Amino acid sequence: MAKSSKVDAYLFCMNCDKETEHEIDYLDGQIHKITCKNCGIGIQINQEYVKEHYKDDFISRVMSKPKRMTKEMEADLNGFLRSLPYRVITKPYRVYKEFSEEDEIR
């Protein structure tokens, strides 16, 4: 039997165009669905598709990002806060570039 759980978190909602409270549904320890509590828009994540199309280490990096960011904040809060706006803006491009390069290799 599948084990499920729910967690609330504040995330940026593209539909609301602001940070709002979301409900994150986990199924067997993996994110299954994320729903904005403000507008009700949700996305469902097909874990089999993710596993087939993306590197395991990328998934691992995404899942460990909160822990790594916390360590970075604890080590140098000022440096972390100064670099955060740049990193947030450039991250989508860096992820796109990583996947584009991977597709070229295949």
Secondary structure by P-SEA (a helix, b strand, c coil): ccccbbbbbbbbbcccccbbbbbbbbccccccccccccccbbbbbcaaaaaacccaaaaaaaaaaaaaaaaaaaacaaaaaaaaaaaaaaaaaaaaaaaaaaaaac
